[in-house]
């Protein structure tokens, strides 16, 4: 993790505690005697804090771009400073669309790659691949839970009750 990422993580934690009633716990790292990690007891205040900081960073970005334009910098220079791709569409136009119109630039997509994230399940401790909330059945959205994972089994049971279907 870079120094900037660590500073941002600390700031997210501070905002979560100060603005969203978050609570921090310091816990030992399993397998180590001296190492500890800080984490929010409940992660949603961290999500809220990160969203607030994202919006604040967006405003700072717009202010910086406006200052660059006022100083005579071109939209192409702004796009270069933002690290925007030069993939056919003029980078200045992509920069304007991104900053002013809030349109995310098109990023090349890998063929045959499914979007997913992963996290360690708080119930079974296994590494779970999460493909998002796009399918009905929990098994189609998450893989990697232990066979006896209470959280995952509860999700499957809730799905059965909600749909009236069996697997």
C-alpha positions as CSV (number, residue, x, y, z in Angstrom):
1,X,0.0,0.0,0.0
2,X,1.4,3.4,-1.0
3,X,2.0,6.2,1.5
4,X,-0.9,8.1,-0.1
5,X,-3.2,5.1,0.3
6,X,-2.3,4.7,3.9
7,X,-2.9,8.4,4.6
8,X,-6.3,8.2,2.9
9,X,-7.2,5.0,4.8
10,X,-6.4,6.9,8.1
11,X,-8.5,9.8,7.0
12,X,-11.4,7.5,6.1
13,X,-11.2,6.0,9.6
14,X,-11.1,9.5,11.2
15,X,-14.1,10.7,9.3
16,X,-16.0,7.4,10.0
17,X,-15.4,7.9,13.7
18,X,-16.1,11.7,13.9
19,X,-19.0,11.9,11.5
20,X,-20.7,8.5,11.3
21,X,-20.3,7.0,14.8
22,X,-17.7,4.5,13.7
23,X,-15.6,2.7,16.3
24,X,-12.1,1.4,15.8
25,X,-10.7,-1.8,17.3
26,X,-7.0,-2.8,17.4
27,X,-6.6,-6.6,17.1
28,X,-3.7,-9.0,16.8
29,X,-2.9,-10.4,13.4
30,X,-3.4,-14.2,13.5
31,X,-0.1,-16.0,13.4
32,X,1.9,-13.1,14.7
33,X,2.8,-12.2,18.3
34,X,3.6,-8.5,17.9
35,X,1.7,-7.3,14.9
36,X,-1.8,-5.7,15.1
37,X,-4.2,-4.1,12.7
38,X,-6.7,-1.3,13.1
39,X,-10.2,-1.7,11.7
40,X,-13.6,-0.3,12.0
41,X,-15.9,-2.6,14.1
42,X,-18.8,-1.9,11.6
43,X,-17.6,-1.3,8.0
44,X,-20.5,0.9,6.8
45,X,-19.3,4.1,8.5
46,X,-16.1,3.6,6.5
47,X,-18.1,3.3,3.3
48,X,-20.0,6.5,4.1
49,X,-16.7,8.3,5.0
50,X,-15.0,7.1,1.8
51,X,-18.0,8.4,-0.2
52,X,-17.8,11.8,1.5
53,X,-14.1,12.0,0.8
54,X,-14.6,10.9,-2.8
55,X,-17.1,13.8,-3.3
56,X,-14.7,16.3,-1.6
57,X,-11.8,15.1,-3.8
58,X,-14.0,15.6,-6.8
59,X,-14.6,19.2,-5.8
60,X,-10.8,19.7,-5.2
61,X,-10.2,18.2,-8.7
62,X,-12.6,20.6,-10.3
63,X,-11.0,23.6,-8.5
64,X,-7.6,22.5,-9.6
65,X,-8.7,22.1,-13.2
66,X,-10.3,25.5,-13.2
67,X,-7.1,27.0,-11.8
68,X,-5.1,25.2,-14.6
69,X,-7.4,26.6,-17.3
70,X,-7.3,30.1,-15.7
71,X,-3.5,29.8,-15.8
72,X,-3.6,29.1,-19.6
73,X,-3.3,25.3,-19.6
74,X,-5.1,23.5,-22.4
75,X,-7.6,20.8,-22.0
76,X,-5.1,18.4,-23.6
77,X,-2.6,19.3,-20.8
78,X,-5.3,18.8,-18.2
79,X,-6.1,15.4,-19.8
80,X,-2.4,14.5,-19.7
81,X,-2.1,15.5,-16.0
82,X,-5.2,13.3,-15.3
83,X,-3.5,10.4,-17.0
84,X,-6.4,10.0,-19.4
85,X,-5.8,7.6,-22.3
86,X,-5.1,8.8,-25.8
87,X,-7.0,6.1,-27.6
88,X,-8.5,7.8,-30.6
89,X,-10.7,10.5,-29.0
90,X,-8.8,13.7,-28.3
91,X,-7.6,13.7,-24.7
92,X,-8.8,17.3,-24.2
93,X,-12.3,16.3,-25.1
94,X,-12.1,13.3,-22.8
95,X,-10.8,15.6,-20.0
96,X,-13.6,18.1,-20.5
97,X,-16.3,15.3,-20.5
98,X,-14.7,13.8,-17.3
99,X,-14.3,17.0,-15.3
100,X,-17.3,19.1,-16.5
101,X,-19.8,16.5,-17.6
102,X,-18.8,13.9,-15.0
103,X,-18.5,11.2,-17.7
104,X,-16.0,8.5,-16.9
105,X,-13.6,7.8,-19.7
106,X,-14.0,4.5,-21.6
107,X,-11.5,2.0,-20.4
108,X,-10.6,-1.0,-22.5
109,X,-12.3,-4.2,-21.3
110,X,-10.6,-7.5,-21.3
111,X,-12.4,-10.1,-23.3
112,X,-13.9,-13.0,-21.3
113,X,-13.1,-11.4,-18.0
114,X,-15.9,-11.3,-15.5
115,X,-15.9,-8.4,-13.1
116,X,-15.5,-9.5,-9.5
117,X,-14.0,-8.5,-6.2
118,X,-12.9,-10.7,-3.3
119,X,-13.0,-10.5,0.5
120,X,-12.6,-12.8,3.4
121,X,-15.9,-13.9,4.8
122,X,-16.5,-12.8,8.4
123,X,-18.4,-16.0,9.1
124,X,-16.4,-18.9,7.6
125,X,-13.1,-17.1,7.1
126,X,-12.7,-18.2,3.5
127,X,-11.7,-16.0,0.5
128,X,-14.9,-15.3,-1.4
129,X,-15.1,-14.2,-5.1
130,X,-18.0,-11.8,-5.3
131,X,-19.5,-11.1,-8.8
132,X,-22.0,-8.6,-7.6
133,X,-25.8,-8.6,-6.9
134,X,-26.7,-9.4,-10.5
135,X,-28.0,-13.0,-10.3
136,X,-30.9,-14.2,-8.2
137,X,-29.3,-17.1,-6.4
138,X,-26.5,-16.4,-3.9
139,X,-24.4,-19.3,-5.2
140,X,-24.3,-17.5,-8.6
141,X,-23.1,-14.3,-7.0
142,X,-20.5,-15.6,-4.5
143,X,-18.2,-18.5,-4.5
144,X,-15.6,-19.7,-2.0
145,X,-17.6,-20.0,1.2
146,X,-17.1,-23.0,3.3
147,X,-19.8,-25.7,2.9
148,X,-21.0,-25.0,6.4
149,X,-20.8,-21.2,6.3
150,X,-23.6,-19.8,8.4
151,X,-23.8,-16.5,6.5
152,X,-23.9,-18.1,3.1
153,X,-26.4,-20.8,4.2
154,X,-28.6,-18.0,5.7
155,X,-28.4,-16.1,2.3
156,X,-29.5,-19.2,0.4
157,X,-32.3,-19.9,2.9
158,X,-33.5,-16.3,2.5
159,X,-33.4,-16.7,-1.3
160,X,-35.6,-19.9,-1.0
161,X,-38.1,-18.1,1.2
162,X,-38.2,-15.0,-1.0
163,X,-38.6,-16.9,-4.3
164,X,-40.4,-20.0,-3.1
165,X,-37.9,-22.1,-5.1
166,X,-35.6,-24.9,-4.2
167,X,-32.1,-25.2,-5.6
